[in-house]
Amino acid sequence: MLYSILYNLHVYFSPFNVFRYITFRTAVAVITASILSLLFAPFVIDRLKRLSLIQQIRDDGPKAHYDKAGTPTMGGILILGSIVLTSLLWSDLKNKYVWIMIMATIGFGLIGFLDDYLKIRRRNSKGLRPCYKFAGQIVLALIIGVILYYDANDPYPSILSIPFFKKWLIDLGWFYIPFSIIVIIGSSNAVNLTDGIDGLAIGLVGIAVAANGALVYISGHSGFAHYLQVLYLPGTGELTVFCGAMLGASLGFLWYNAYPAELFMGDVGSLGLGGALGTLAVITKHEIVLAVVGGIFVLEATSVILQVISFKLTGKRIFKMAPLHHHFELKGWPEPKVIVRFWIVGIMLALLSLATLKLR
């Protein structure tokens, strides 16, 4: 929108030529999304309180969380709104990958919105029934997977790239569609499970999207892609601007979500952000790298799976409580310590994911 208007002015005033550069628009996107989140957060918090859209605290959760009762939730509306609006302002809207990302973000966000709304409005409700929730996620991920599989402009529609190895490419054929569904849904739900304490999930999303933004830019730049021996994917470089919008929205939201949180993102935020990260990985062929950079998300989801399997088979629990962050809380770690330590691990994993570029 603004990109097209301002760039076209370079014919009359040469400095406007700067808007053609993805790096410049990414920086502007970070600033724009941050400002939007910071400015509108007080209004959103007040409106959510007025509508009584407040957090429901689990009875079996850590006792320290009881003080969080009454904190407004569904703040993910603010995050996703900032991402989408910023992307519309600074992205090249002729790029189909931008629209796929917007579809994924809004689509998974709507599933989360319905889940949140039912939990709050219906007493003793656990939200959207799991079968309906997963059915919606599968349908949305299937649509994305099919679109990408039959993308005529993608030279590698069914290729799985293995990090650390420059020539290790696996052609999954038609199986790439169900594989992409698993990646997108897994990412969406992993972020959702991680969103259990103040600032943890949104901080890790910011770290993951910053690292992915660098990888996306390289994949969409022919010179860098060939030099670093990664798959060159024409048109995907524009998604760097979308990554900038996600990073900016995450930073702005973290201002109000940091401990002690004034606003929670809810499922509308966690499912939407997770779905966006998964879709980004599938578009840019960084599915395995996503598992590295989002290692904390993977650990959180794995801890829940192991806890359920162990309890059903043996009647015993592996962790004091799942997801994993609650286990450390019950071991006596203060909530801020859990958050910062998980962030530190997240940063280390992000650096490891970037290191794969030089080890190919």
Secondary structure as UniProt FT lines:
FT   HELIX           2..8
FT   HELIX           9..11
FT   HELIX           14..20
FT   HELIX           22..50
FT   TURN            51..52
FT   TURN            59..60
FT   HELIX           63..68
FT   TURN            69..70
FT   HELIX           76..90
FT   TURN            93..94
FT   HELIX           96..121
FT   TURN            123..124
FT   HELIX           130..149
FT   TURN            152..153
FT   TURN            157..158
FT   STRAND          159..161
FT   TURN            163..164
FT   TURN            166..167
FT   STRAND          169..171
FT   HELIX           173..175
FT   HELIX           176..194
FT   TURN            195..196
FT   TURN            198..199
FT   HELIX           200..219
FT   HELIX           222..227
FT   TURN            228..229
FT   TURN            234..235
FT   HELIX           236..238
FT   HELIX           239..257
FT   HELIX           266..283
FT   TURN            284..285
FT   HELIX           287..293
FT   HELIX           295..314
FT   HELIX           324..330
FT   TURN            331..332
FT   HELIX           335..355
FT   HELIX           356..359
//
